[in-house]
Amino acid sequence: MRIATLILAAGSSSRLGGTPKQLLQSEGKTLLRRITEAALSLEIGPVVIVLGANREQLQSELSDLLVLTSVNEDWQEGIASSLRSGLGLIATESLDGFLVVLTDQPYITTDLLRQLITTYQQSGKGIVACRYGEANHLGVPALFSLKYKADFINLSGDIGARKLIQHYVDDCADVAFPLASVDLDTWEDVAKWQGR
């Protein structure tokens, strides 16, 4: 089985005053590097990093890693443009599916990504999403069968994977990941995460 990993890192971190959240440090490494290394350690297919804003700063974090880099010139459109950009870079004929991962969820691990892949193999479902939050949301990180590529290509604006998960919920298995609700959008989020 071959699975690509799309790591979405194109946003401008506007609510952090332009400080790239992808470069926030955790245990001596940036969030971007940590998630990229986790994806590479799966050794199950190509790893695509989608860059947009701050791309020069972010590329230096990746220079020694064997990844594909997709530059999303339309990153201001929203997350849909990053999904299209990343999917456009991979040769999907040889793939069974693709993982969608964000850089601002600091608790993503290799083990979690492996759990998504194992659940995908065992469940027979076309989507495996993470379940989290008080409302039991289904969201990313998530794994999608290649049959959903066209749906992603047709997304627009700031609409991402969660919309497709909701639309195809009957074809969705889930993995409990309560810490997926921790994402670093504001300095308050960052302070809470860092335990201040």
C-alpha atoms as a printed R data frame, in Angstrom:
    type eleno elety resid chain resno       x      y       z
1   ATOM     1    CA   MET     A     1   0.000  0.000   0.000
2   ATOM     2    CA   ARG     A     2   1.300  3.445  -0.925
3   ATOM     3    CA   ILE     A     3   0.034  6.535   0.827
4   ATOM     4    CA   ALA     A     4   1.178 10.104   0.163
5   ATOM     5    CA   THR     A     5   1.250 12.636   2.981
6   ATOM     6    CA   LEU     A     6   0.180 16.221   2.300
7   ATOM     7    CA   ILE     A     7   1.464 18.612   4.956
8   ATOM     8    CA   LEU     A     8  -0.312 21.952   4.684
9   ATOM     9    CA   ALA     A     9   1.995 24.788   5.729
10  ATOM    10    CA   ALA     A    10   1.000 27.656   3.429
11  ATOM    11    CA   GLY     A    11  -0.881 29.945   5.814
12  ATOM    12    CA   SER     A    12   0.423 33.318   6.976
13  ATOM    13    CA   SER     A    13  -0.277 32.847  10.722
14  ATOM    14    CA   SER     A    14  -2.048 36.224  10.641
15  ATOM    15    CA   ARG     A    15  -3.477 35.792  14.152
16  ATOM    16    CA   LEU     A    16   0.077 35.372  15.443
17  ATOM    17    CA   GLY     A    17   1.022 38.736  13.975
18  ATOM    18    CA   GLY     A    18   2.790 37.102  11.061
19  ATOM    19    CA   THR     A    19   5.123 34.936  13.160
20  ATOM    20    CA   PRO     A    20   5.071 31.617  11.247
21  ATOM    21    CA   LYS     A    21   3.465 29.078  13.559
22  ATOM    22    CA   GLN     A    22   5.137 26.352  11.507
23  ATOM    23    CA   LEU     A    23   8.426 27.511  13.088
24  ATOM    24    CA   LEU     A    24   7.248 27.370  16.717
25  ATOM    25    CA   GLN     A    25   9.554 25.077  18.701
26  ATOM    26    CA   SER     A    26   8.630 21.841  20.424
27  ATOM    27    CA   GLU     A    27  11.320 19.759  22.116
28  ATOM    28    CA   GLY     A    28  14.056 21.527  20.191
29  ATOM    29    CA   LYS     A    29  12.489 21.209  16.744
30  ATOM    30    CA   THR     A    30  10.077 23.329  14.775
31  ATOM    31    CA   LEU     A    31   6.538 22.047  14.327
32  ATOM    32    CA   LEU     A    32   7.152 21.861  10.573
33  ATOM    33    CA   ARG     A    33  10.232 19.690  10.985
34  ATOM    34    CA   ARG     A    34   8.606 17.436  13.603
35  ATOM    35    CA   ILE     A    35   5.565 16.631  11.462
36  ATOM    36    CA   THR     A    36   7.691 16.209   8.342
37  ATOM    37    CA   GLU     A    37  10.012 13.755  10.088
38  ATOM    38    CA   ALA     A    38   6.996 11.863  11.458
39  ATOM    39    CA   ALA     A    39   5.566 11.548   7.941
40  ATOM    40    CA   LEU     A    40   8.903 10.483   6.437
41  ATOM    41    CA   SER     A    41   9.348  7.802   9.100
42  ATOM    42    CA   LEU     A    42   6.209  6.042   7.802
43  ATOM    43    CA   GLU     A    43   8.152  5.120   4.637
44  ATOM    44    CA   ILE     A    44   4.874  4.490   2.843
45  ATOM    45    CA   GLY     A    45   4.920  7.078   0.043
46  ATOM    46    CA   PRO     A    46   5.897 10.614  -0.937
47  ATOM    47    CA   VAL     A    47   5.721 13.486   1.527
48  ATOM    48    CA   VAL     A    48   4.522 16.764   0.025
49  ATOM    49    CA   ILE     A    49   4.899 20.052   1.882
50  ATOM    50    CA   VAL     A    50   2.608 22.810   0.624
51  ATOM    51    CA   LEU     A    51   4.163 26.230   1.203
52  ATOM    52    CA   GLY     A    52   2.818 29.695   0.511
53  ATOM    53    CA   ALA     A    53   3.375 32.619   2.881
54  ATOM    54    CA   ASN     A    54   6.834 32.766   4.489
55  ATOM    55    CA   ARG     A    55   8.043 30.049   2.141
56  ATOM    56    CA   GLU     A    56  11.697 31.154   2.140
57  ATOM    57    CA   GLN     A    57  11.879 30.851   5.934
58  ATOM    58    CA   LEU     A    58  10.143 27.495   5.907
59  ATOM    59    CA   GLN     A    59  12.166 25.962   3.066
60  ATOM    60    CA   SER     A    60  15.369 26.252   5.109
61  ATOM    61    CA   GLU     A    61  13.778 23.869   7.642
62  ATOM    62    CA   LEU     A    62  13.338 21.254   4.919
63  ATOM    63    CA   SER     A    63  16.532 21.596   2.901
64  ATOM    64    CA   ASP     A    64  18.078 18.322   4.105
65  ATOM    65    CA   LEU     A    65  14.877 16.233   3.971
66  ATOM    66    CA   LEU     A    66  13.665 14.092   1.061
67  ATOM    67    CA   VAL     A    67  10.346 15.780   0.479
68  ATOM    68    CA   LEU     A    68   8.466 17.306  -2.431
69  ATOM    69    CA   THR     A    69   7.684 20.994  -2.067
70  ATOM    70    CA   SER     A    70   4.620 22.519  -3.666
71  ATOM    71    CA   VAL     A    71   4.418 26.305  -3.710
72  ATOM    72    CA   ASN     A    72   0.824 27.488  -3.510
73  ATOM    73    CA   GLU     A    73   0.807 30.926  -5.109
74  ATOM    74    CA   ASP     A    74  -2.917 31.208  -4.274
75  ATOM    75    CA   TRP     A    75  -2.516 30.496  -0.551
76  ATOM    76    CA   GLN     A    76  -4.598 33.563   0.379
77  ATOM    77    CA   GLU     A    77  -7.645 31.856  -1.182
78  ATOM    78    CA   GLY     A    78  -7.723 29.429   1.736
79  ATOM    79    CA   ILE     A    79  -7.077 25.815   2.538
80  ATOM    80    CA   ALA     A    80  -8.724 24.411  -0.609
81  ATOM    81    CA   SER     A    81  -6.007 25.944  -2.778
82  ATOM    82    CA   SER     A    82  -3.315 24.216  -0.703
83  ATOM    83    CA   LEU     A    83  -5.041 20.863  -1.051
84  ATOM    84    CA   ARG     A    84  -5.247 21.309  -4.824
85  ATOM    85    CA   SER     A    85  -1.621 22.428  -4.980
86  ATOM    86    CA   GLY     A    86  -0.331 19.417  -3.039
87  ATOM    87    CA   LEU     A    87  -2.420 16.867  -4.907
88  ATOM    88    CA   GLY     A    88  -1.310 18.382  -8.204
89  ATOM    89    CA   LEU     A    89   2.304 17.539  -7.420
90  ATOM    90    CA   ILE     A    90   2.008 13.804  -6.798
91  ATOM    91    CA   ALA     A    91   1.773 11.034  -9.359
92  ATOM    92    CA   THR     A    92  -1.395  9.493  -8.029
93  ATOM    93    CA   GLU     A    93  -1.427  6.480 -10.369
94  ATOM    94    CA   SER     A    94   0.855  4.608  -7.980
95  ATOM    95    CA   LEU     A    95  -1.001  5.596  -4.800
96  ATOM    96    CA   ASP     A    96  -3.836  4.074  -2.797
97  ATOM    97    CA   GLY     A    97  -4.608  7.214  -0.832
98  ATOM    98    CA   PHE     A    98  -3.313 10.326   0.873
99  ATOM    99    CA   LEU     A    99  -3.029 11.703   4.390
100 ATOM   100    CA   VAL     A   100  -3.929 15.333   5.058
101 ATOM   101    CA   VAL     A   101  -1.980 16.836   7.961
102 ATOM   102    CA   LEU     A   102  -1.721 20.361   9.400
103 ATOM   103    CA   THR     A   103   1.377 21.840  11.008
104 ATOM   104    CA   ASP     A   104  -0.475 23.612  13.819
105 ATOM   105    CA   GLN     A   105  -1.628 20.464  15.638
106 ATOM   106    CA   PRO     A   106   1.438 19.901  17.830
107 ATOM   107    CA   TYR     A   107   0.490 16.476  19.204
108 ATOM   108    CA   ILE     A   108   0.498 14.570  15.921
109 ATOM   109    CA   THR     A   109   2.892 11.623  16.097
110 ATOM   110    CA   THR     A   110   4.130  8.875  13.821
111 ATOM   111    CA   ASP     A   111   2.092  6.425  15.906
112 ATOM   112    CA   LEU     A   112  -1.105  8.367  15.270
113 ATOM   113    CA   LEU     A   113  -0.463  8.450  11.511
114 ATOM   114    CA   ARG     A   114   0.227  4.684  11.579
115 ATOM   115    CA   GLN     A   115  -3.049  4.159  13.447
116 ATOM   116    CA   LEU     A   116  -4.922  5.996  10.679
117 ATOM   117    CA   ILE     A   117  -3.277  3.775   8.060
118 ATOM   118    CA   THR     A   118  -3.985  0.558  10.009
119 ATOM   119    CA   THR     A   119  -7.627  1.562  10.499
120 ATOM   120    CA   TYR     A   120  -7.869  2.327   6.778
121 ATOM   121    CA   GLN     A   121  -6.547 -1.133   5.916
122 ATOM   122    CA   GLN     A   122  -8.822 -2.919   8.382
123 ATOM   123    CA   SER     A   123 -12.062 -0.966   8.078
124 ATOM   124    CA   GLY     A   124 -12.631 -1.076   4.328
125 ATOM   125    CA   LYS     A   125 -13.765  2.570   4.521
126 ATOM   126    CA   GLY     A   126 -12.623  5.233   2.069
127 ATOM   127    CA   ILE     A   127 -11.878  7.794   4.793
128 ATOM   128    CA   VAL     A   128 -10.340  7.563   8.257
129 ATOM   129    CA   ALA     A   129 -10.596 10.756  10.306
130 ATOM   130    CA   CYS     A   130  -9.671 11.796  13.827
131 ATOM   131    CA   ARG     A   131 -12.499 12.182  16.350
132 ATOM   132    CA   TYR     A   132 -12.044 14.897  18.965
133 ATOM   133    CA   GLY     A   133 -13.572 17.691  21.003
134 ATOM   134    CA   GLU     A   134 -16.699 17.913  23.122
135 ATOM   135    CA   ALA     A   135 -18.840 17.741  19.998
136 ATOM   136    CA   ASN     A   136 -16.976 14.655  18.755
137 ATOM   137    CA   HIS     A   137 -15.868 16.396  15.570
138 ATOM   138    CA   LEU     A   138 -14.388 14.382  12.740
139 ATOM   139    CA   GLY     A   139 -11.404 16.098  11.171
140 ATOM   140    CA   VAL     A   140  -7.749 16.043  10.285
141 ATOM   141    CA   PRO     A   141  -5.341 14.409  10.408
142 ATOM   142    CA   ALA     A   142  -7.281 12.174   8.057
143 ATOM   143    CA   LEU     A   143  -6.603  9.594   5.374
144 ATOM   144    CA   PHE     A   144  -8.539  9.539   2.108
145 ATOM   145    CA   SER     A   145  -8.815  6.924  -0.604
146 ATOM   146    CA   LEU     A   146  -7.587  8.132  -3.962
147 ATOM   147    CA   LYS     A   147 -11.185  8.027  -5.185
148 ATOM   148    CA   TYR     A   148 -11.739 11.303  -3.314
149 ATOM   149    CA   LYS     A   149  -9.036 13.195  -5.205
150 ATOM   150    CA   ALA     A   150 -11.547 14.756  -7.624
151 ATOM   151    CA   ASP     A   151 -13.641 16.040  -4.707
152 ATOM   152    CA   PHE     A   152 -10.583 17.800  -3.301
153 ATOM   153    CA   ILE     A   153  -9.647 19.282  -6.669
154 ATOM   154    CA   ASN     A   154 -13.144 20.801  -6.861
155 ATOM   155    CA   LEU     A   155 -13.016 22.503  -3.446
156 ATOM   156    CA   SER     A   156 -12.651 26.272  -3.264
157 ATOM   157    CA   GLY     A   157 -12.127 28.984  -0.673
158 ATOM   158    CA   ASP     A   158 -11.403 28.181   2.959
159 ATOM   159    CA   ILE     A   159 -13.105 24.796   2.773
160 ATOM   160    CA   GLY     A   160 -10.978 21.779   3.534
161 ATOM   161    CA   ALA     A   161 -11.047 18.128   4.435
162 ATOM   162    CA   ARG     A   162 -13.646 18.416   7.221
163 ATOM   163    CA   LYS     A   163 -16.350 19.372   4.709
164 ATOM   164    CA   LEU     A   164 -15.683 16.214   2.676
165 ATOM   165    CA   ILE     A   165 -15.565 14.069   5.804
166 ATOM   166    CA   GLN     A   166 -19.009 15.370   6.785
167 ATOM   167    CA   HIS     A   167 -20.351 14.823   3.285
168 ATOM   168    CA   TYR     A   168 -19.097 11.217   3.093
169 ATOM   169    CA   VAL     A   169 -19.519 10.294   6.754
170 ATOM   170    CA   ASP     A   170 -21.055  6.907   5.804
171 ATOM   171    CA   ASP     A   171 -17.712  5.973   4.238
172 ATOM   172    CA   CYS     A   172 -15.704  7.149   7.240
173 ATOM   173    CA   ALA     A   173 -14.007  5.232  10.044
174 ATOM   174    CA   ASP     A   174 -12.481  7.145  12.939
175 ATOM   175    CA   VAL     A   175  -9.581  7.155  15.370
176 ATOM   176    CA   ALA     A   176  -9.920  8.852  18.755
177 ATOM   177    CA   PHE     A   177  -7.429 11.700  19.023
178 ATOM   178    CA   PRO     A   178  -8.640 14.166  21.699
179 ATOM   179    CA   LEU     A   179  -5.484 16.288  21.347
180 ATOM   180    CA   ALA     A   180  -6.434 17.176  17.774
181 ATOM   181    CA   SER     A   181  -8.502 19.967  19.327
182 ATOM   182    CA   VAL     A   182  -5.230 21.707  20.277
183 ATOM   183    CA   ASP     A   183  -4.285 23.921  17.364
184 ATOM   184    CA   LEU     A   184  -2.127 26.997  17.508
185 ATOM   185    CA   ASP     A   185  -4.068 29.830  15.920
186 ATOM   186    CA   THR     A   186  -3.511 32.576  18.517
187 ATOM   187    CA   TRP     A   187  -0.851 33.521  21.066
188 ATOM   188    CA   GLU     A   188  -3.327 32.410  23.753
189 ATOM   189    CA   ASP     A   189  -3.363 28.940  22.143
190 ATOM   190    CA   VAL     A   190   0.436 28.917  22.068
191 ATOM   191    CA   ALA     A   191   0.723 29.976  25.723
192 ATOM   192    CA   LYS     A   192  -1.757 27.292  26.796
193 ATOM   193    CA   TRP     A   193   0.127 24.653  24.810
194 ATOM   194    CA   GLN     A   194   3.455 25.711  26.277
195 ATOM   195    CA   GLY     A   195   1.937 25.509  29.756
196 ATOM   196    CA   ARG     A   196   2.227 29.164  30.674
